[in-house]
């Protein structure tokens, strides 16, 4: 609801089959929405998107989106979450009788706080992802190319657990994919062996010895100097152009 026009409305839009549920913390209402298919075919240039930890997304058209997990707000909430988790496990330990753990009123209260905090974190992350994916789709690219998620799964990150980072990528892809479908945009996942980082997007030469720490792609063949992530996004775009 937070994002303007996230939910379709207007002529031909129908809301049906409302369901109400309670998850222990919040009440939810879910509705199905029926609306006419979008028949407009986007004709703008296609784009490649390089996803990463340093920045969430670098787009071949020059747009850059930060990683929200590196913001003060998320870091603060993550710290609070860790404190709460420790508190809960201490309480469990305290009330332990042999192999049996007791769930006291106090523990239930803390666990509800934890649940709320988790929901808040998820909401912030998902909303941010929605804002970006909607913005990208609004530019109506002819196609979108991204890297295989298996490649991203191998990345290192000191500050946040891999699982959380991976969930963020997964959610970003999920939103991009269904919003692409809604807007007749081809959504392409590059082959997992496609060398999007090690190829020069300008001349196509291959740089075997590109290190993870090299933030710039410097081509010894054509002399191009490009930001590493931008170079990767341009390669993904080229990949799309060849198969689209
Ligand atoms: Zn080159």
py3Dmol code that shows the C-alpha trace and the ligand (Angstrom):
import py3Dmol

protein = """\
ATOM      1  CA  UNK A   1       0.000   0.000   0.000  1.00  0.00           C
ATOM      2  CA  UNK A   2       2.946   2.230   0.744  1.00  0.00           C
ATOM      3  CA  UNK A   3       3.946   2.530  -2.883  1.00  0.00           C
ATOM      4  CA  UNK A   4       1.769   4.677  -5.106  1.00  0.00           C
ATOM      5  CA  UNK A   5      -0.200   2.550  -7.584  1.00  0.00           C
ATOM      6  CA  UNK A   6       1.260  -0.771  -6.398  1.00  0.00           C
ATOM      7  CA  UNK A   7      -2.263  -2.154  -6.495  1.00  0.00           C
ATOM      8  CA  UNK A   8      -4.134  -1.804  -9.810  1.00  0.00           C
ATOM      9  CA  UNK A   9      -7.264   0.298  -9.815  1.00  0.00           C
ATOM     10  CA  UNK A  10      -9.596   1.982 -12.261  1.00  0.00           C
ATOM     11  CA  UNK A  11     -11.853   0.783 -15.047  1.00  0.00           C
ATOM     12  CA  UNK A  12     -12.055  -2.964 -15.508  1.00  0.00           C
ATOM     13  CA  UNK A  13     -10.341  -3.739 -12.167  1.00  0.00           C
ATOM     14  CA  UNK A  14     -12.227  -6.114  -9.853  1.00  0.00           C
ATOM     15  CA  UNK A  15     -11.468  -7.049  -6.237  1.00  0.00           C
ATOM     16  CA  UNK A  16     -12.718 -10.475  -5.302  1.00  0.00           C
ATOM     17  CA  UNK A  17     -12.509 -13.202  -2.667  1.00  0.00           C
ATOM     18  CA  UNK A  18     -11.314 -11.295   0.454  1.00  0.00           C
ATOM     19  CA  UNK A  19      -9.659 -13.357   3.211  1.00  0.00           C
ATOM     20  CA  UNK A  20      -8.802 -12.268   6.750  1.00  0.00           C
ATOM     21  CA  UNK A  21      -6.094 -13.958   8.816  1.00  0.00           C
ATOM     22  CA  UNK A  22      -4.116 -13.508  12.045  1.00  0.00           C
ATOM     23  CA  UNK A  23      -0.462 -14.550  12.376  1.00  0.00           C
ATOM     24  CA  UNK A  24      -0.102 -13.982  16.119  1.00  0.00           C
ATOM     25  CA  UNK A  25       1.040 -10.379  15.769  1.00  0.00           C
ATOM     26  CA  UNK A  26      -0.881  -8.756  12.923  1.00  0.00           C
ATOM     27  CA  UNK A  27      -4.217  -9.057  11.216  1.00  0.00           C
ATOM     28  CA  UNK A  28      -4.083  -9.346   7.441  1.00  0.00           C
ATOM     29  CA  UNK A  29      -6.543  -8.938   4.630  1.00  0.00           C
ATOM     30  CA  UNK A  30      -5.860 -10.526   1.266  1.00  0.00           C
ATOM     31  CA  UNK A  31      -7.863  -9.976  -1.900  1.00  0.00           C
ATOM     32  CA  UNK A  32      -7.631 -11.291  -5.437  1.00  0.00           C
ATOM     33  CA  UNK A  33      -7.522  -8.697  -8.181  1.00  0.00           C
ATOM     34  CA  UNK A  34      -8.757  -9.152 -11.711  1.00  0.00           C
ATOM     35  CA  UNK A  35      -7.825  -6.674 -14.393  1.00  0.00           C
ATOM     36  CA  UNK A  36      -7.329  -6.613 -18.167  1.00  0.00           C
ATOM     37  CA  UNK A  37      -4.020  -7.762 -19.682  1.00  0.00           C
ATOM     38  CA  UNK A  38      -1.494  -5.119 -20.648  1.00  0.00           C
ATOM     39  CA  UNK A  39      -1.091  -5.428 -24.416  1.00  0.00           C
ATOM     40  CA  UNK A  40       1.481  -2.682 -24.897  1.00  0.00           C
ATOM     41  CA  UNK A  41       4.844  -4.034 -26.154  1.00  0.00           C
ATOM     42  CA  UNK A  42       7.822  -2.009 -24.864  1.00  0.00           C
ATOM     43  CA  UNK A  43      10.186  -0.860 -27.592  1.00  0.00           C
ATOM     44  CA  UNK A  44      12.904   0.910 -25.592  1.00  0.00           C
ATOM     45  CA  UNK A  45      16.456  -0.421 -25.491  1.00  0.00           C
ATOM     46  CA  UNK A  46      16.951  -3.534 -23.397  1.00  0.00           C
ATOM     47  CA  UNK A  47      19.006  -3.423 -20.183  1.00  0.00           C
ATOM     48  CA  UNK A  48      21.401  -5.587 -18.217  1.00  0.00           C
ATOM     49  CA  UNK A  49      21.419  -5.494 -14.414  1.00  0.00           C
ATOM     50  CA  UNK A  50      24.443  -6.457 -12.337  1.00  0.00           C
ATOM     51  CA  UNK A  51      23.417  -7.397  -8.808  1.00  0.00           C
ATOM     52  CA  UNK A  52      25.858  -7.349  -5.906  1.00  0.00           C
ATOM     53  CA  UNK A  53      26.633  -6.666  -2.284  1.00  0.00           C
ATOM     54  CA  UNK A  54      28.458  -3.380  -2.596  1.00  0.00           C
ATOM     55  CA  UNK A  55      25.475  -1.979  -4.494  1.00  0.00           C
ATOM     56  CA  UNK A  56      22.245  -3.878  -4.896  1.00  0.00           C
ATOM     57  CA  UNK A  57      21.992  -3.147  -8.611  1.00  0.00           C
ATOM     58  CA  UNK A  58      23.973  -1.420 -11.340  1.00  0.00           C
ATOM     59  CA  UNK A  59      21.960  -0.984 -14.532  1.00  0.00           C
ATOM     60  CA  UNK A  60      23.502  -0.720 -17.996  1.00  0.00           C
ATOM     61  CA  UNK A  61      21.646   2.580 -18.539  1.00  0.00           C
ATOM     62  CA  UNK A  62      23.742   4.124 -15.748  1.00  0.00           C
ATOM     63  CA  UNK A  63      21.281   3.863 -12.859  1.00  0.00           C
ATOM     64  CA  UNK A  64      22.740   2.647  -9.577  1.00  0.00           C
ATOM     65  CA  UNK A  65      20.806   1.383  -6.560  1.00  0.00           C
ATOM     66  CA  UNK A  66      22.389   1.088  -3.129  1.00  0.00           C
ATOM     67  CA  UNK A  67      22.280  -1.937  -0.865  1.00  0.00           C
ATOM     68  CA  UNK A  68      19.680  -1.107   1.794  1.00  0.00           C
ATOM     69  CA  UNK A  69      21.335  -3.491   4.272  1.00  0.00           C
ATOM     70  CA  UNK A  70      24.166  -1.010   4.573  1.00  0.00           C
ATOM     71  CA  UNK A  71      21.927   1.817   5.761  1.00  0.00           C
ATOM     72  CA  UNK A  72      21.917   3.023   9.384  1.00  0.00           C
ATOM     73  CA  UNK A  73      18.260   2.101   9.837  1.00  0.00           C
ATOM     74  CA  UNK A  74      18.721  -1.557   8.926  1.00  0.00           C
ATOM     75  CA  UNK A  75      21.984  -1.888  10.829  1.00  0.00           C
ATOM     76  CA  UNK A  76      20.312  -0.503  13.945  1.00  0.00           C
ATOM     77  CA  UNK A  77      17.371  -2.880  13.658  1.00  0.00           C
ATOM     78  CA  UNK A  78      19.670  -5.847  13.003  1.00  0.00           C
ATOM     79  CA  UNK A  79      21.609  -5.034  16.176  1.00  0.00           C
ATOM     80  CA  UNK A  80      18.406  -4.788  18.183  1.00  0.00           C
ATOM     81  CA  UNK A  81      17.335  -8.134  16.759  1.00  0.00           C
ATOM     82  CA  UNK A  82      20.564  -9.822  17.837  1.00  0.00           C
ATOM     83  CA  UNK A  83      20.194  -8.422  21.360  1.00  0.00           C
ATOM     84  CA  UNK A  84      16.630  -9.709  21.571  1.00  0.00           C
ATOM     85  CA  UNK A  85      17.623 -13.147  20.286  1.00  0.00           C
ATOM     86  CA  UNK A  86      20.332 -13.395  22.929  1.00  0.00           C
ATOM     87  CA  UNK A  87      17.888 -12.329  25.611  1.00  0.00           C
ATOM     88  CA  UNK A  88      15.381 -15.001  24.591  1.00  0.00           C
ATOM     89  CA  UNK A  89      17.948 -17.790  24.584  1.00  0.00           C
ATOM     90  CA  UNK A  90      19.220 -16.671  28.018  1.00  0.00           C
ATOM     91  CA  UNK A  91      15.669 -16.869  29.378  1.00  0.00           C
ATOM     92  CA  UNK A  92      15.211 -20.340  27.935  1.00  0.00           C
ATOM     93  CA  UNK A  93      18.515 -21.451  29.438  1.00  0.00           C
ATOM     94  CA  UNK A  94      17.516 -20.069  32.829  1.00  0.00           C
ATOM     95  CA  UNK A  95      14.256 -21.991  32.969  1.00  0.00           C
ATOM     96  CA  UNK A  96      15.703 -25.220  31.646  1.00  0.00           C
ATOM     97  CA  UNK A  97      15.063 -28.449  33.539  1.00  0.00           C
ATOM     98  CA  UNK A  98      17.301 -31.134  32.125  1.00  0.00           C
ATOM     99  CA  UNK A  99      16.342 -31.490  28.463  1.00  0.00           C
ATOM    100  CA  UNK A 100      13.133 -29.550  28.862  1.00  0.00           C
ATOM    101  CA  UNK A 101      12.701 -25.878  28.064  1.00  0.00           C
ATOM    102  CA  UNK A 102       9.830 -23.883  29.500  1.00  0.00           C
ATOM    103  CA  UNK A 103       8.034 -21.147  27.615  1.00  0.00           C
ATOM    104  CA  UNK A 104       7.217 -18.474  30.185  1.00  0.00           C
ATOM    105  CA  UNK A 105       4.963 -15.456  29.691  1.00  0.00           C
ATOM    106  CA  UNK A 106       8.074 -13.353  29.512  1.00  0.00           C
ATOM    107  CA  UNK A 107       9.509 -15.488  26.734  1.00  0.00           C
ATOM    108  CA  UNK A 108       6.276 -15.284  24.762  1.00  0.00           C
ATOM    109  CA  UNK A 109       6.351 -11.498  25.092  1.00  0.00           C
ATOM    110  CA  UNK A 110       9.941 -11.314  23.867  1.00  0.00           C
ATOM    111  CA  UNK A 111       9.266 -13.699  21.004  1.00  0.00           C
ATOM    112  CA  UNK A 112       6.382 -11.514  19.849  1.00  0.00           C
ATOM    113  CA  UNK A 113       8.690  -8.508  19.909  1.00  0.00           C
ATOM    114  CA  UNK A 114      11.139 -10.468  17.808  1.00  0.00           C
ATOM    115  CA  UNK A 115       8.419 -11.432  15.361  1.00  0.00           C
ATOM    116  CA  UNK A 116       7.389  -7.796  14.975  1.00  0.00           C
ATOM    117  CA  UNK A 117      10.954  -6.723  14.453  1.00  0.00           C
ATOM    118  CA  UNK A 118      11.465  -9.386  11.795  1.00  0.00           C
ATOM    119  CA  UNK A 119       8.332  -8.278  10.015  1.00  0.00           C
ATOM    120  CA  UNK A 120       9.500  -4.695  10.079  1.00  0.00           C
ATOM    121  CA  UNK A 121      12.862  -5.647   8.583  1.00  0.00           C
ATOM    122  CA  UNK A 122      11.218  -7.698   5.860  1.00  0.00           C
ATOM    123  CA  UNK A 123       8.787  -4.871   5.079  1.00  0.00           C
ATOM    124  CA  UNK A 124      11.562  -2.308   4.728  1.00  0.00           C
ATOM    125  CA  UNK A 125      13.580  -4.605   2.460  1.00  0.00           C
ATOM    126  CA  UNK A 126      10.628  -5.613   0.305  1.00  0.00           C
ATOM    127  CA  UNK A 127       9.362  -2.052  -0.039  1.00  0.00           C
ATOM    128  CA  UNK A 128      12.758  -0.885  -1.135  1.00  0.00           C
ATOM    129  CA  UNK A 129      12.942  -3.672  -3.690  1.00  0.00           C
ATOM    130  CA  UNK A 130       9.460  -2.766  -4.932  1.00  0.00           C
ATOM    131  CA  UNK A 131      10.419   0.859  -5.412  1.00  0.00           C
ATOM    132  CA  UNK A 132      13.446  -0.068  -7.493  1.00  0.00           C
ATOM    133  CA  UNK A 133      11.829  -2.776  -9.597  1.00  0.00           C
ATOM    134  CA  UNK A 134       8.844  -0.519 -10.343  1.00  0.00           C
ATOM    135  CA  UNK A 135      11.172   2.298 -11.357  1.00  0.00           C
ATOM    136  CA  UNK A 136      13.121   0.002 -13.696  1.00  0.00           C
ATOM    137  CA  UNK A 137       9.961  -1.398 -15.273  1.00  0.00           C
ATOM    138  CA  UNK A 138       8.489   2.085 -15.748  1.00  0.00           C
ATOM    139  CA  UNK A 139      11.285   2.897 -18.189  1.00  0.00           C
ATOM    140  CA  UNK A 140       9.846   0.129 -20.380  1.00  0.00           C
ATOM    141  CA  UNK A 141      13.014  -1.635 -21.518  1.00  0.00           C
ATOM    142  CA  UNK A 142      12.573  -4.129 -24.364  1.00  0.00           C
ATOM    143  CA  UNK A 143      14.218  -6.831 -22.266  1.00  0.00           C
ATOM    144  CA  UNK A 144      15.982  -7.321 -18.920  1.00  0.00           C
ATOM    145  CA  UNK A 145      19.000  -9.591 -18.407  1.00  0.00           C
ATOM    146  CA  UNK A 146      20.310 -10.657 -14.994  1.00  0.00           C
ATOM    147  CA  UNK A 147      22.963 -13.082 -13.784  1.00  0.00           C
ATOM    148  CA  UNK A 148      22.087 -16.572 -12.566  1.00  0.00           C
ATOM    149  CA  UNK A 149      21.361 -16.530  -8.825  1.00  0.00           C
ATOM    150  CA  UNK A 150      23.679 -19.518  -8.332  1.00  0.00           C
ATOM    151  CA  UNK A 151      26.572 -17.291  -9.268  1.00  0.00           C
ATOM    152  CA  UNK A 152      25.520 -14.684  -6.718  1.00  0.00           C
ATOM    153  CA  UNK A 153      25.114 -17.288  -4.001  1.00  0.00           C
ATOM    154  CA  UNK A 154      28.854 -17.729  -3.854  1.00  0.00           C
ATOM    155  CA  UNK A 155      29.600 -14.143  -2.894  1.00  0.00           C
ATOM    156  CA  UNK A 156      31.208 -13.214   0.393  1.00  0.00           C
ATOM    157  CA  UNK A 157      29.792 -10.785   2.883  1.00  0.00           C
ATOM    158  CA  UNK A 158      31.232  -9.967   6.275  1.00  0.00           C
ATOM    159  CA  UNK A 159      28.370  -8.011   7.743  1.00  0.00           C
ATOM    160  CA  UNK A 160      25.214  -9.864   7.038  1.00  0.00           C
ATOM    161  CA  UNK A 161      24.493 -13.532   6.826  1.00  0.00           C
ATOM    162  CA  UNK A 162      24.633 -14.976   3.331  1.00  0.00           C
ATOM    163  CA  UNK A 163      21.101 -16.251   3.672  1.00  0.00           C
ATOM    164  CA  UNK A 164      19.670 -12.766   4.211  1.00  0.00           C
ATOM    165  CA  UNK A 165      21.658 -11.342   1.336  1.00  0.00           C
ATOM    166  CA  UNK A 166      20.544 -14.162  -0.903  1.00  0.00           C
ATOM    167  CA  UNK A 167      16.900 -13.637   0.088  1.00  0.00           C
ATOM    168  CA  UNK A 168      17.262 -10.001  -0.976  1.00  0.00           C
ATOM    169  CA  UNK A 169      18.509 -10.985  -4.434  1.00  0.00           C
ATOM    170  CA  UNK A 170      15.842 -13.617  -4.737  1.00  0.00           C
ATOM    171  CA  UNK A 171      13.090 -11.138  -3.860  1.00  0.00           C
ATOM    172  CA  UNK A 172      14.520  -8.563  -6.263  1.00  0.00           C
ATOM    173  CA  UNK A 173      14.483 -11.121  -9.097  1.00  0.00           C
ATOM    174  CA  UNK A 174      11.033 -12.375  -8.184  1.00  0.00           C
ATOM    175  CA  UNK A 175       9.568  -8.863  -8.372  1.00  0.00           C
ATOM    176  CA  UNK A 176      11.448  -8.019 -11.572  1.00  0.00           C
ATOM    177  CA  UNK A 177      10.238 -11.186 -13.203  1.00  0.00           C
ATOM    178  CA  UNK A 178       6.537 -10.857 -12.482  1.00  0.00           C
ATOM    179  CA  UNK A 179       6.500  -7.126 -13.195  1.00  0.00           C
ATOM    180  CA  UNK A 180       8.253  -7.865 -16.495  1.00  0.00           C
ATOM    181  CA  UNK A 181       5.581 -10.406 -17.333  1.00  0.00           C
ATOM    182  CA  UNK A 182       2.845  -7.898 -16.549  1.00  0.00           C
ATOM    183  CA  UNK A 183       4.437  -5.425 -18.940  1.00  0.00           C
ATOM    184  CA  UNK A 184       5.407  -7.804 -21.759  1.00  0.00           C
ATOM    185  CA  UNK A 185       9.106  -7.305 -21.072  1.00  0.00           C
ATOM    186  CA  UNK A 186      11.372 -10.294 -21.772  1.00  0.00           C
ATOM    187  CA  UNK A 187      13.065 -11.374 -18.535  1.00  0.00           C
ATOM    188  CA  UNK A 188      16.280 -13.270 -19.281  1.00  0.00           C
ATOM    189  CA  UNK A 189      18.600 -15.069 -16.854  1.00  0.00           C
ATOM    190  CA  UNK A 190      22.071 -15.397 -18.372  1.00  0.00           C
ATOM    191  CA  UNK A 191      23.703 -18.808 -18.532  1.00  0.00           C
ATOM    192  CA  UNK A 192      25.581 -19.445 -15.267  1.00  0.00           C
ATOM    193  CA  UNK A 193      28.860 -19.796 -17.157  1.00  0.00           C
ATOM    194  CA  UNK A 194      28.492 -16.517 -19.017  1.00  0.00           C
ATOM    195  CA  UNK A 195      31.563 -14.455 -17.976  1.00  0.00           C
ATOM    196  CA  UNK A 196      29.793 -11.127 -17.374  1.00  0.00           C
ATOM    197  CA  UNK A 197      32.624  -9.698 -15.227  1.00  0.00           C
ATOM    198  CA  UNK A 198      35.670 -10.877 -17.138  1.00  0.00           C
ATOM    199  CA  UNK A 199      34.596  -9.796 -20.622  1.00  0.00           C
ATOM    200  CA  UNK A 200      35.245  -6.325 -22.042  1.00  0.00           C
ATOM    201  CA  UNK A 201      31.832  -4.898 -22.938  1.00  0.00           C
ATOM    202  CA  UNK A 202      33.415  -2.652 -25.558  1.00  0.00           C
ATOM    203  CA  UNK A 203      35.544  -5.050 -27.619  1.00  0.00           C
ATOM    204  CA  UNK A 204      34.621  -8.496 -26.341  1.00  0.00           C
ATOM    205  CA  UNK A 205      38.104  -9.534 -25.209  1.00  0.00           C
ATOM    206  CA  UNK A 206      38.429 -11.745 -22.131  1.00  0.00           C
ATOM    207  CA  UNK A 207      40.443 -10.953 -19.029  1.00  0.00           C
ATOM    208  CA  UNK A 208      41.331 -14.136 -17.200  1.00  0.00           C
ATOM    209  CA  UNK A 209      43.160 -12.484 -14.320  1.00  0.00           C
ATOM    210  CA  UNK A 210      40.477  -9.994 -13.225  1.00  0.00           C
ATOM    211  CA  UNK A 211      40.488 -10.039  -9.411  1.00  0.00           C
ATOM    212  CA  UNK A 212      37.518  -9.575  -7.083  1.00  0.00           C
ATOM    213  CA  UNK A 213      39.268  -6.503  -5.695  1.00  0.00           C
ATOM    214  CA  UNK A 214      39.567  -4.835  -9.109  1.00  0.00           C
ATOM    215  CA  UNK A 215      36.876  -2.187  -9.006  1.00  0.00           C
ATOM    216  CA  UNK A 216      37.658  -1.051 -12.526  1.00  0.00           C
ATOM    217  CA  UNK A 217      37.758  -3.060 -15.720  1.00  0.00           C
ATOM    218  CA  UNK A 218      40.811  -1.922 -17.651  1.00  0.00           C
ATOM    219  CA  UNK A 219      40.999  -3.470 -21.104  1.00  0.00           C
ATOM    220  CA  UNK A 220      44.484  -4.090 -22.438  1.00  0.00           C
ATOM    221  CA  UNK A 221      43.156  -4.697 -25.937  1.00  0.00           C
ATOM    222  CA  UNK A 222      41.009  -1.645 -26.642  1.00  0.00           C
ATOM    223  CA  UNK A 223      42.042   0.632 -23.786  1.00  0.00           C
ATOM    224  CA  UNK A 224      38.557   0.991 -22.271  1.00  0.00           C
ATOM    225  CA  UNK A 225      38.342   1.807 -18.582  1.00  0.00           C
ATOM    226  CA  UNK A 226      34.976   1.086 -17.018  1.00  0.00           C
ATOM    227  CA  UNK A 227      33.483   0.608 -13.572  1.00  0.00           C
ATOM    228  CA  UNK A 228      33.541  -3.136 -12.950  1.00  0.00           C
ATOM    229  CA  UNK A 229      29.804  -3.454 -12.263  1.00  0.00           C
ATOM    230  CA  UNK A 230      28.797  -1.215 -15.148  1.00  0.00           C
ATOM    231  CA  UNK A 231      30.966  -3.301 -17.473  1.00  0.00           C
ATOM    232  CA  UNK A 232      29.201  -6.455 -16.229  1.00  0.00           C
ATOM    233  CA  UNK A 233      25.760  -4.900 -16.752  1.00  0.00           C
ATOM    234  CA  UNK A 234      26.712  -3.888 -20.305  1.00  0.00           C
ATOM    235  CA  UNK A 235      27.821  -7.454 -21.015  1.00  0.00           C
ATOM    236  CA  UNK A 236      24.479  -8.730 -19.755  1.00  0.00           C
ATOM    237  CA  UNK A 237      22.736  -6.257 -22.037  1.00  0.00           C
ATOM    238  CA  UNK A 238      24.836  -7.468 -25.006  1.00  0.00           C
ATOM    239  CA  UNK A 239      23.934 -11.027 -24.069  1.00  0.00           C
ATOM    240  CA  UNK A 240      20.250 -10.085 -24.280  1.00  0.00           C
ATOM    241  CA  UNK A 241      20.690  -8.366 -27.601  1.00  0.00           C
ATOM    242  CA  UNK A 242      22.164 -11.529 -29.071  1.00  0.00           C
ATOM    243  CA  UNK A 243      19.396 -13.836 -27.980  1.00  0.00           C
ATOM    244  CA  UNK A 244      16.402 -11.465 -27.952  1.00  0.00           C
TER     245      UNK A 244
END
"""
ligand_1 = """\
1
ZN
Zn 38.211 -3.957 -24.743
"""
view = py3Dmol.view(width=600, height=400)
view.addModel(protein, "pdb")
view.setStyle({"model": 0}, {"cartoon": {"style": "trace"}})
view.addModel(ligand_1, "xyz")
view.setStyle({"model": 1}, {"stick": {}})
view.zoomTo()
view.show()
